[in-house]
């Protein structure tokens, strides 16, 4: 991916930008651990070319490049990306083999057979993609992003709020649906919800730019993430699709927020 950016920088006569370093670190964190390296390389190349460079390069992309890479693999190689099992390592003292394939936490949640406690999920003692398992580590990362001013706390908070609201609504109308009856706060500590809210939805390029728009953008992201996760049996994780969808509508949200401000100010001016 970085090599591709070098090529485009030379072709356009631009300076080499360090923007890919962030995407280059995020992409491995959101991929299943058993994903072949050639698939990750292919997805990274696709994300850099079609998710970034075709729009003009760093700072011009519409969608989060790391999520474009995952989305490419999800639709091109769905068996590897959307299955309900994951590679799990065994303790040295107990193993005859190095690992086995078991159900993912979200797959367990969908069937109601949770084999882990909330504390295990919070600290990260559950299987999953490298970046999504430990909510504690994600919170530490969120604190760093907020303190340094890199990540928007408004987007983080509103995304969590949207997820909580949708989780509560689904709990109310759960009926006999096991996944809908899952306590709303469980959704915050399993799967990629927390990681997406902190590191993906807050992308300063593809997220909403206006202050009010950030609240709207984040809240809708949280709602869609839980809605897709629970109501789509073919894909028990909705954070990726929710963020990419809201990336698409972020400029529209900003447009209407700005227009509302203009109308409000024009109305105030006309009163004098």
KAWODA-V417527 format. One record per helix or strand. SS is the DSSP state (@ for helix, = for strand). FROM is the first residue (numbers start at 0). TO is the last residue. If there is no record, write none. Layout:
BEGIN
SS | FROM | TO
SS | FROM | TO
END
This chain:
BEGIN
@ | 1 | 11
@ | 19 | 28
@ | 36 | 49
@ | 52 | 54
@ | 64 | 75
@ | 77 | 80
= | 84 | 88
@ | 91 | 93
= | 98 | 102
@ | 104 | 110
@ | 117 | 122
@ | 134 | 147
@ | 152 | 171
@ | 183 | 187
@ | 192 | 199
@ | 210 | 230
@ | 238 | 269
END
